[in-house]
Amino acid sequence: MDLDTLTEIEVTALIKELKYFLKNPQIDVPMLGQYKHEETILDKLNNIEYKFKTYRGKLDTKYSIHIRFLDNNKHLVRLCINGSNHINNDGVKVSGNHIHIYKFDGKEQTDYAYELDKFPFDKDDDLAESVSNFIKFVNIKKNTV
């Protein structure tokens, strides 16, 4: 599987594929203040390592969560809450509350942004709730080894 030219079917399969934290982290997100947490996760079936990152800056309502491939540093999925509006390469504009999904258009790899209405995320969720929903969405479990 070439991580630089994944098809939509491969991307969907990778999102659904079971992934494990290499360590079993205690993710304790404070209600307020800056927060940054990063963990390594592994898809054992495809032998793909990812970085899982959660970030909140000075604004408590603005944050992002993503998983990206360790090999090429490209995002598989990135959730942005109360960020900037985004314009995709095809001109489609989405609000500051969106999710980016890996997309290869036959020439280049991009992160295509979608509104949240078809995803299990809400702009009004706090960061801790979004982290929990994100972990479920990309199918990450505690390491059983």
Buried (B, 14 or more C-beta within 10 A) or exposed (E): EEBEEBEEEBBEBBBEBEBBBEEEBEBEBEEEEEBEBEBBBBBEEEEBEBBBBBBBEEEBEBBBBBBBBBEEEBBBBBBBBBBEEBEBEEEEEBBEBBBBBBBBEEEEBBBBBBEBEEBEBEBEBBBBEBBEBBBEBBBBEEEEE
